[in-house]
Amino acid sequence: MGSPKFEIGQCVRVRRRHWLIENIESSEFAPDVLEIRCLDDDATGQKQLILPRSEIAIECVDDELWHQLGSNVPTDAKGYSAYLQSLQWNTATAADNKLFQAPFRAGIEISPYQLTPLAKALDLPRVNLLIADDVGLGKTIEAGLVLRELLLRKRVDFFVVSSPASMTQQWKEELSSKFGLTAEIVDADFFAEMRAERGFGYNPWQSGNAFIISHSLLRDEGYMVGLKAILGAPRARSMFILDEAHHAAPAHSQAYATDSQMTRAVRELSKMFEHRLFLTATPHNGHSNSFAALLEMLDPQRFTRGIAVSQDEHDAIMVRRLKSDLRELTDTPFPVRHVDNIELPDTPAEAPELDLFQSLLDFGELEGSKGGHSFVLLQQRLLSSVSAFCTTLQGEVNKMVNGDVKMAAEALLKTATRQAFKGDSKVRILRPGSESIWDKGAPGTKDGSLSFQSIKPQLTG
């Protein structure tokens, strides 16, 4: 049986790989020598010199697919352009940061502005990025695009998403329906299920490579010890996504720049990941030291706590757009918000809700934490509604130890509970049928719909 005839430019299969013949050295006194270059992904570009007669198995593969290359190509301009772009998208590699794959493998309609975080992320050596877009601009989608792209490029193979407890299920559904990613929610039920199936000594974090955990459990060392064990030193190809990242910034009130439990947990955990993605609509709380500490957790190589951050420095790792900016630069139809103040002239100075507010101030003085996180939270809830204030205060009471402070909080809770059933002036004016709002319409509206953001009572008497 004669040996096959080889030519320069042919594709051959030898040593379980495909090779391109670049040169042939022939001699009448010696066997032919082929200079070949590998075409397979695991050794692309590798050169070899082989003696065809000495190889166990060598065959030409030109007749398999090469003759089909370029066939059935559209001849019209639009069709050929689409064909060419599809080739570029399908051959995108980790070395080309300008060819995106994730947007075309996601089940969503993407707005052009949502590609900016993806472009910036791919330009960073490590994806340490703060997405601080305005509320409603799709930070979850932008984070999903970055995550999906890094997974496709093999730059990430393990990720953890941390969000408020109320958002964990939404994150799971968004990743599944829009990006085809299945992530497990880490909670007590998940830990119990894993240990029941695989033994009490089993580490549940070893059961997969995609997890979602709430902020409250992120602070619980009982849940974190297993994750830290598998991360160890900074794990290659791992990503940490922190939603509502402003919760991790240090306190900025009377306990100025004091690390909270959340701050310590994020600082310790984030350094174990190669890539970090922080999401928040309110990145800066007005205190530069707190903002610098947040950026230090994101990228400790660039930022240091206590050193002011210039705009050029944070622009390198932050994407921040407001709806008002995008409304002028894009065609996306963002609605225009009308903010009007509705005065309540019939609110008496001795209104129960105002008495509650004064009682809250007195409680803050007694507790010694006026201006602290819990006190500010209670203020916000009371300004929202008495009912919301009761719910939050009940949660704070449950966490208190027995003593004078807890007794005062319980007394305040009883007063608030009685008032919650009656409603305050704001609730009464918002009640359907109220002539001042629902019948006449709020200022700035055309159809009587509610379009104000805040209500400020006018004190009389």
C-alpha positions as CSV (number, residue, x, y, z in Angstrom):
1,M,0.0,0.0,0.0
2,G,1.5,3.3,-1.0
3,S,1.7,6.2,1.4
4,P,-0.6,9.2,0.8
5,K,0.7,12.2,-1.2
6,F,1.1,15.3,1.0
7,E,1.0,18.9,-0.1
8,I,1.6,22.2,1.6
9,G,-1.7,23.6,3.0
10,Q,-3.3,20.2,3.6
11,C,-4.8,19.3,7.0
12,V,-3.8,16.0,8.5
13,R,-4.7,14.1,11.6
14,V,-1.8,12.6,13.5
15,R,-1.1,11.9,17.2
16,R,-4.8,12.5,17.9
17,R,-4.7,16.1,16.8
18,H,-5.3,18.1,13.6
19,W,-2.3,19.8,11.9
20,L,-1.7,22.1,9.0
21,I,1.2,21.2,6.7
22,E,3.4,24.3,6.3
23,N,6.5,22.9,4.6
24,I,7.7,19.6,3.1
25,E,11.4,18.7,2.9
26,S,12.0,16.1,0.2
27,S,15.1,14.2,-0.7
28,E,15.8,11.2,-2.9
29,F,18.2,9.8,-0.3
30,A,15.9,10.3,2.8
31,P,12.3,10.1,3.7
32,D,10.1,13.2,3.5
33,V,9.9,15.5,6.5
34,L,6.7,17.4,7.2
35,E,6.7,20.7,9.1
36,I,3.3,20.9,10.7
37,R,1.4,23.4,13.0
38,C,-1.3,22.3,15.4
39,L,-4.9,23.5,14.8
40,D,-6.6,22.2,18.0
41,D,-7.4,24.5,20.9
42,D,-5.3,22.8,23.5
43,A,-2.0,23.3,21.5
44,T,-2.9,26.0,18.9
45,G,0.2,27.1,17.0
46,Q,2.5,24.4,18.3
47,K,5.1,23.2,15.6
48,Q,6.3,19.7,15.0
49,L,8.7,18.0,12.5
50,I,7.5,14.5,11.6
51,L,8.4,11.6,9.4
52,P,5.1,10.4,7.8
53,R,6.5,6.9,7.3
54,S,7.4,6.6,11.0
55,E,4.0,7.6,12.3
56,I,1.6,4.9,13.5
57,A,-1.5,6.6,12.0
58,I,-1.6,9.6,9.7
59,E,-4.4,10.6,7.4
60,C,-5.6,13.6,5.3
61,V,-8.8,15.2,6.5
62,D,-9.1,17.8,3.7
63,D,-12.1,16.0,2.2
64,E,-14.1,16.0,5.5
65,L,-15.0,19.7,6.0
66,W,-12.6,22.0,4.2
67,H,-14.4,21.8,0.9
68,Q,-17.5,23.2,2.7
69,L,-15.7,26.3,3.9
70,G,-17.3,29.4,2.2
71,S,-20.1,27.5,0.6
72,N,-23.7,28.6,1.0
73,V,-22.6,32.2,1.9
74,P,-25.2,34.9,1.2
75,T,-24.4,37.1,-1.7
76,D,-26.5,40.1,-0.8
77,A,-24.9,42.9,1.3
78,K,-27.1,42.5,4.4
79,G,-27.0,38.7,4.4
80,Y,-23.2,38.6,4.0
81,S,-22.8,41.2,6.8
82,A,-24.9,39.1,9.2
83,Y,-22.9,36.0,8.2
84,L,-19.6,37.7,8.8
85,Q,-20.7,39.0,12.2
86,S,-21.9,35.6,13.2
87,L,-18.5,34.2,12.4
88,Q,-16.9,36.9,14.6
89,W,-19.2,36.3,17.5
90,N,-18.7,32.5,17.4
91,T,-14.9,32.8,17.2
92,A,-14.6,35.3,20.1
93,T,-11.7,34.4,22.4
94,A,-10.6,35.4,25.8
95,A,-7.9,37.5,24.2
96,D,-10.3,39.8,22.3
97,N,-12.1,42.2,24.7
98,K,-14.1,43.9,22.0
99,L,-16.1,40.8,21.0
100,F,-19.0,40.2,23.4
101,Q,-20.7,36.8,23.7
102,A,-23.0,37.1,26.8
103,P,-25.5,39.6,25.2
104,F,-26.2,37.2,22.4
105,R,-26.7,34.2,24.8
106,A,-29.0,35.9,27.2
107,G,-32.8,35.9,27.1
108,I,-33.3,39.6,27.5
109,E,-33.7,42.7,25.4
110,I,-30.5,44.7,26.1
111,S,-30.3,48.5,26.0
112,P,-27.0,49.8,24.7
113,Y,-26.1,51.6,27.9
114,Q,-26.2,48.3,29.8
115,L,-23.1,47.1,27.8
116,T,-20.8,49.8,29.3
117,P,-20.1,47.9,32.6
118,L,-19.3,44.8,30.5
119,A,-16.9,46.7,28.3
120,K,-15.2,48.2,31.3
121,A,-15.0,44.9,33.2
122,L,-13.2,43.2,30.3
123,D,-10.6,45.9,30.2
124,L,-9.7,45.3,33.8
125,P,-7.0,42.7,34.6
126,R,-9.2,41.6,37.5
127,V,-12.9,42.4,37.4
128,N,-13.1,44.6,40.5
129,L,-16.0,46.8,39.4
130,L,-18.5,49.0,41.2
131,I,-21.8,49.4,39.3
132,A,-23.5,52.4,40.8
133,D,-26.3,53.1,38.3
134,D,-29.5,54.8,39.3
135,V,-32.4,52.8,40.6
136,G,-34.3,51.1,37.8
137,L,-31.5,51.0,35.2
138,G,-30.9,47.3,35.5
139,K,-27.9,46.7,37.7
140,T,-28.8,43.0,38.0
141,I,-28.8,42.6,34.3
142,E,-25.5,44.4,33.9
143,A,-24.0,42.2,36.6
144,G,-25.4,39.1,34.9
145,L,-23.9,40.1,31.6
146,V,-20.4,40.5,33.2
147,L,-20.8,37.1,35.1
148,R,-22.0,35.3,32.0
149,E,-19.2,36.7,29.8
150,L,-16.5,35.7,32.3
151,L,-18.0,32.2,32.5
152,L,-17.9,31.9,28.7
153,R,-14.3,33.0,28.6
154,K,-13.3,30.6,31.3
155,R,-12.2,33.4,33.6
156,V,-14.7,32.4,36.2
157,D,-15.8,28.9,37.3
158,F,-17.1,29.7,40.9
159,F,-19.3,32.6,42.1
160,V,-21.2,33.7,45.2
161,V,-23.9,36.4,45.2
162,S,-24.8,38.1,48.4
163,S,-28.0,40.2,48.6
164,P,-30.6,41.3,51.1
165,A,-32.7,38.3,52.2
166,S,-35.8,39.6,50.4
167,M,-33.8,39.6,47.1
168,T,-32.2,36.1,47.1
169,Q,-35.1,34.4,45.4
170,Q,-35.3,37.2,42.8
171,W,-31.6,36.7,42.1
172,K,-32.1,33.0,41.6
173,E,-34.9,33.5,39.2
174,E,-33.1,36.3,37.2
175,L,-30.0,34.2,36.8
176,S,-32.0,31.2,35.7
177,S,-34.5,32.8,33.3
178,K,-32.3,35.4,31.7
179,F,-28.8,33.9,31.7
180,G,-29.3,30.1,32.1
181,L,-27.4,29.9,35.3
182,T,-28.5,27.7,38.2
183,A,-27.5,28.9,41.6
184,E,-28.4,27.5,45.0
185,I,-29.7,29.7,47.8
186,V,-27.7,29.0,50.9
187,D,-29.8,29.0,54.1
188,A,-30.6,26.7,57.0
189,D,-32.8,24.4,54.8
190,F,-30.0,24.0,52.3
191,F,-27.4,23.1,54.9
192,A,-29.8,20.6,56.6
193,E,-30.6,19.0,53.2
194,M,-26.9,18.6,52.2
195,R,-26.0,17.1,55.6
196,A,-28.9,14.8,55.6
197,E,-28.0,13.5,52.2
198,R,-24.2,13.4,52.5
199,G,-23.4,13.3,56.2
200,F,-23.0,15.9,59.0
201,G,-19.3,16.4,58.3
202,Y,-19.9,17.3,54.7
203,N,-19.2,20.9,53.6
204,P,-22.3,22.1,51.7
205,W,-20.2,24.7,49.8
206,Q,-18.6,21.8,48.0
207,S,-21.9,20.7,46.4
208,G,-21.7,23.2,43.5
209,N,-20.0,26.3,42.0
210,A,-22.9,28.9,42.1
211,F,-24.5,30.1,45.3
212,I,-26.7,33.0,46.6
213,I,-26.6,34.0,50.3
214,S,-28.3,36.8,52.2
215,H,-26.5,39.6,54.0
216,S,-27.6,38.4,57.4
217,L,-26.1,34.9,56.8
218,L,-22.9,36.5,55.4
219,R,-22.3,37.8,58.8
220,D,-22.8,34.4,60.4
221,E,-19.5,32.5,60.9
222,G,-21.4,29.2,61.1
223,Y,-22.2,29.6,57.4
224,M,-19.0,31.2,56.3
225,V,-16.5,28.8,57.7
226,G,-17.2,26.2,55.0
227,L,-16.9,28.8,52.2
228,K,-13.6,30.1,53.5
229,A,-12.3,26.6,53.8
230,I,-12.7,25.9,50.0
231,L,-11.6,29.4,49.0
232,G,-8.4,29.5,51.1
233,A,-6.0,31.9,49.6
234,P,-7.5,34.1,46.8
235,R,-9.1,31.4,44.6
236,A,-8.4,31.7,40.9
237,R,-11.4,32.1,38.6
238,S,-13.8,33.0,41.4
239,M,-16.2,36.0,41.6
240,F,-18.0,37.7,44.5
241,I,-21.1,39.8,43.7
242,L,-22.3,42.0,46.5
243,D,-25.8,43.6,45.9
244,E,-26.7,46.7,47.9
245,A,-23.0,47.1,48.6
246,H,-23.5,50.4,50.6
247,H,-24.5,48.2,53.6
248,A,-20.9,47.1,53.8
249,A,-19.5,50.6,54.2
250,P,-18.4,51.6,57.7
251,A,-20.8,53.5,60.0
252,H,-20.9,57.2,59.4
253,S,-22.8,58.8,62.3
254,Q,-21.7,59.1,65.9
255,A,-19.8,55.9,65.5
256,Y,-17.9,57.5,62.6
257,A,-15.8,55.1,60.5
258,T,-16.4,52.2,62.9
259,D,-16.6,48.9,61.2
260,S,-20.0,47.1,61.4
261,Q,-20.3,43.4,61.5
262,M,-21.2,43.5,57.8
263,T,-18.1,45.6,57.1
264,R,-15.8,43.1,58.8
265,A,-17.5,40.1,57.1
266,V,-17.2,41.6,53.6
267,R,-13.7,42.8,54.1
268,E,-12.5,39.3,55.2
269,L,-14.4,37.4,52.6
270,S,-13.9,39.6,49.5
271,K,-10.1,39.3,49.6
272,M,-10.5,35.5,49.0
273,F,-12.0,36.0,45.5
274,E,-10.1,36.9,42.4
275,H,-13.0,39.0,40.9
276,R,-15.4,41.3,42.8
277,L,-18.5,43.0,41.6
278,F,-20.3,45.5,43.9
279,L,-23.8,46.9,43.1
280,T,-25.4,49.9,44.7
281,A,-27.5,52.9,43.7
282,T,-26.0,55.0,46.6
283,P,-22.2,54.4,46.6
284,H,-21.3,57.5,48.6
285,N,-22.9,58.4,51.9
286,G,-21.3,61.8,52.2
287,H,-18.2,60.7,54.1
288,S,-15.1,60.3,52.1
289,N,-13.4,57.9,54.6
290,S,-16.4,55.5,54.5
291,F,-16.4,55.6,50.6
292,A,-12.6,54.9,50.5
293,A,-13.1,52.0,52.9
294,L,-15.8,50.5,50.5
295,L,-13.5,50.9,47.5
296,E,-10.7,49.3,49.5
297,M,-12.8,46.2,50.0
298,L,-13.5,46.2,46.2
299,D,-9.9,46.7,45.1
300,P,-7.2,46.8,47.9
301,Q,-4.5,47.3,45.3
302,R,-5.9,50.6,44.1
303,F,-7.4,52.1,47.2
304,T,-6.5,52.5,50.9
305,R,-8.9,53.4,53.7
306,G,-8.2,56.9,55.0
307,I,-6.8,58.3,51.8
308,A,-9.1,60.5,49.7
309,V,-10.2,59.1,46.4
310,S,-10.1,61.4,43.4
311,Q,-12.6,61.2,40.6
312,D,-10.1,59.9,38.1
313,E,-9.2,57.1,40.5
314,H,-12.8,55.9,41.1
315,D,-13.8,56.4,37.5
316,A,-11.4,53.6,36.5
317,I,-13.4,51.0,38.4
318,M,-16.9,52.6,38.7
319,V,-19.8,52.9,36.4
320,R,-22.3,55.6,37.5
321,R,-25.2,56.8,35.3
322,L,-28.4,58.6,36.3
323,K,-31.7,58.4,34.5
324,S,-31.6,62.1,33.7
325,D,-28.2,61.6,32.0
326,L,-29.4,58.6,29.9
327,R,-32.6,60.3,29.0
328,E,-30.6,62.9,27.0
329,L,-28.0,60.5,25.6
330,T,-30.2,57.5,24.6
331,D,-33.7,56.8,23.1
332,T,-34.7,54.7,26.2
333,P,-38.1,56.1,27.3
334,F,-37.4,56.7,31.0
335,P,-40.4,58.3,32.7
336,V,-40.0,61.7,34.1
337,R,-40.7,61.9,37.9
338,H,-42.7,64.8,39.2
339,V,-42.1,65.5,42.9
340,D,-44.7,67.7,44.7
341,N,-45.2,68.4,48.3
342,I,-48.8,68.0,49.6
343,E,-49.5,70.1,52.6
344,L,-51.8,68.8,55.3
345,P,-53.2,71.9,56.9
346,D,-55.5,70.0,59.2
347,T,-52.7,68.3,61.2
348,P,-52.8,69.5,64.8
349,A,-49.7,70.2,66.8
350,E,-50.7,67.5,69.2
351,A,-51.2,64.9,66.5
352,P,-50.5,61.3,67.8
353,E,-47.8,60.7,65.1
354,L,-46.0,63.8,66.2
355,D,-46.2,62.7,69.9
356,L,-44.7,59.3,68.7
357,F,-41.8,61.2,67.1
358,Q,-41.1,63.0,70.3
359,S,-41.3,59.8,72.2
360,L,-38.8,58.3,69.8
361,L,-36.4,61.2,70.4
362,D,-36.7,60.6,74.1
363,F,-36.0,56.9,73.6
364,G,-32.9,57.7,71.6
365,E,-31.6,59.8,74.4
366,L,-32.2,57.0,76.9
367,E,-30.6,54.3,74.7
368,G,-27.6,56.5,74.0
369,S,-27.6,55.6,70.3
370,K,-29.3,58.7,68.9
371,G,-28.0,59.0,65.4
372,G,-27.0,55.3,65.2
373,H,-28.1,52.9,62.6
374,S,-31.1,51.5,64.5
375,F,-32.4,55.0,65.5
376,V,-32.1,56.3,62.0
377,L,-34.0,53.2,60.7
378,L,-36.8,53.8,63.2
379,Q,-37.0,57.4,62.2
380,Q,-37.3,56.4,58.5
381,R,-40.1,53.9,59.3
382,L,-42.0,56.4,61.4
383,L,-41.9,59.0,58.6
384,S,-43.2,56.3,56.3
385,S,-46.1,55.1,58.4
386,V,-46.9,54.2,62.0
387,S,-47.6,50.6,60.9
388,A,-44.1,50.3,59.4
389,F,-42.6,51.8,62.5
390,C,-44.4,49.2,64.7
391,T,-43.1,46.3,62.6
392,T,-39.5,47.6,62.7
393,L,-39.6,48.5,66.4
394,Q,-40.9,44.9,67.2
395,G,-37.8,43.5,65.5
396,E,-35.5,45.8,67.5
397,V,-37.2,44.8,70.8
398,N,-36.8,41.1,70.0
399,K,-33.0,41.7,69.8
400,M,-32.7,43.7,73.0
401,V,-31.5,42.2,76.3
402,N,-33.7,42.7,79.4
403,G,-33.3,46.0,81.1
404,D,-34.5,49.6,81.3
405,V,-33.9,50.2,77.5
406,K,-36.0,47.2,76.6
407,M,-38.8,48.2,78.9
408,A,-38.9,51.7,77.4
409,A,-38.9,50.2,73.9
410,E,-41.8,48.0,74.8
411,A,-43.8,50.9,76.2
412,L,-43.1,52.9,73.0
413,L,-44.2,49.8,71.0
414,K,-47.6,49.7,72.9
415,T,-48.3,53.3,72.2
416,A,-47.4,52.9,68.5
417,T,-49.5,49.8,68.1
418,R,-52.6,51.6,69.4
419,Q,-52.0,54.4,67.0
420,A,-51.3,52.1,64.0
421,F,-54.9,51.0,63.9
422,K,-56.1,54.6,63.6
423,G,-53.7,55.8,60.9
424,D,-52.0,59.1,60.6
425,S,-52.8,62.2,58.6
426,K,-50.8,60.9,55.7
427,V,-52.7,57.7,55.5
428,R,-56.1,59.5,55.8
429,I,-55.2,61.8,52.9
430,L,-54.1,58.9,50.8
431,R,-57.3,56.9,51.5
432,P,-59.3,56.4,48.2
433,G,-62.2,58.8,48.1
434,S,-60.1,61.6,49.6
435,E,-61.2,64.8,47.8
436,S,-57.9,66.5,48.0
437,I,-55.9,63.8,46.3
438,W,-57.9,61.2,44.4
439,D,-60.8,63.4,43.1
440,K,-58.9,66.6,42.2
441,G,-55.5,65.0,41.4
442,A,-52.1,65.9,42.8
443,P,-50.3,68.9,41.5
444,G,-48.3,68.2,38.4
445,T,-50.7,65.4,37.1
446,K,-53.2,65.4,34.3
447,D,-55.3,62.4,35.2
448,G,-55.5,62.5,39.0
449,S,-52.8,59.9,39.5
450,L,-50.6,60.1,42.5
451,S,-47.2,61.6,41.5
452,F,-45.6,63.0,44.7
453,Q,-42.7,61.7,46.6
454,S,-43.1,63.1,50.1
455,I,-45.7,64.7,52.3
456,K,-44.8,67.4,54.7
457,P,-47.3,68.2,57.4
458,Q,-48.0,71.8,58.2
459,L,-48.3,72.4,62.0
460,T,-51.0,74.7,63.3
461,G,-52.1,75.9,66.7
